[in-house]
Amino acid sequence: MGLALDESVDGLEKLENNGVATYIEPGLKEFLSQFEGVLIDHVTMGGRSGFIVKVGGAGECGDSGCSSGSCG
């Protein structure tokens, strides 16, 4: 599965975790470091699906990440 945006990443900072690369505004990394973490997860509920972004307390899924689908 892949998700790509057809936009330039010039000037953005690349972050990579668990084989997933994301690109953020340069100042955003410093801002987000004030919180416990950021979790981006894809969920399917009741015939609907989408992405959930949680800021702070994102470590609730443990160090292994949420690839098992057990989060949220």
C-alpha positions in Angstrom: 0.0 0.0 0.0 1.3 3.5 -0.7 0.2 7.0 -0.4 1.8 9.8 -2.4 1.0 13.4 -3.0 2.0 14.9 -6.3 3.7 17.9 -4.7 7.3 19.0 -4.5 9.2 18.1 -1.4 11.8 20.8 -2.0 12.5 22.7 1.3 10.8 20.1 3.4 12.5 17.9 6.0 12.3 14.1 5.5 11.4 11.9 8.5 11.4 8.2 8.3 10.1 5.6 10.7 9.3 1.9 10.2 10.0 2.3 6.5 7.6 5.2 6.0 8.9 8.5 4.8 7.1 11.7 5.6 8.0 15.3 4.7 7.2 18.2 7.0 7.9 21.9 7.2 11.4 22.5 8.8 10.0 24.2 11.9 7.3 21.6 12.6 9.8 19.0 13.9 10.9 21.3 16.7 7.3 22.1 17.5 6.2 18.4 17.6 9.2 17.5 19.8 7.3 19.2 22.6 4.7 16.4 22.6 5.1 12.7 23.4 4.9 11.7 19.7 2.8 11.7 16.6 0.8 8.7 15.4 -0.6 8.5 11.9 -2.7 5.4 11.4 -5.1 4.1 8.7 -8.3 2.8 10.1 -11.5 1.2 8.7 -14.7 1.4 10.7 -18.3 0.8 9.7 -17.6 0.8 6.0 -15.6 4.0 6.2 -11.8 4.3 6.1 -9.3 7.1 6.5 -6.3 8.4 8.4 -6.2 9.4 12.0 -3.5 11.7 13.3 -2.9 11.8 17.0 -0.5 14.3 18.6 0.8 13.6 22.1 0.4 10.3 23.8 0.9 8.6 20.5 3.1 6.0 22.2 0.0 4.1 23.4 0.6 1.5 20.7 4.0 0.6 22.0 7.3 0.6 20.3 6.2 -1.8 17.5 3.9 0.7 15.9 0.3 0.1 14.8 0.8 -2.2 11.8 -1.2 -4.9 13.6 -4.3 -2.7 13.3 -4.8 -2.9 17.1 -4.6 0.8 17.7 -7.4 3.3 18.0 
